[in-house]
Amino acid sequence: MIKCHLSRLMGEKKLKVIDVARDTGINRGTITRLYHETATRIELDVIEELCRYLGCEVGDLLEIQPENGGD
């Protein structure tokens, strides 16, 4: 399972979804889905833009976590 840390990163910088959408040009719905971790896919250019905007690495934004009940 992939965990998206966008909500934490935005919270640390006191950013709202609308701020990120306005400043990056990324669709507000895309940011909202990432924020609430309901996105099923994401374009590489969106990841790149978010990382540049937030001043973070891809690994700071996205993390692979083990599935519950797995080995």
Secondary structure, 3 states (H helix, E strand, C coil): CEEECHHHHHHHCCCCHHHHHHHHCCCHHHHHHHHCCCCCCCCHHHHHHHHHHHCCCHHHHEEECCCCCCC
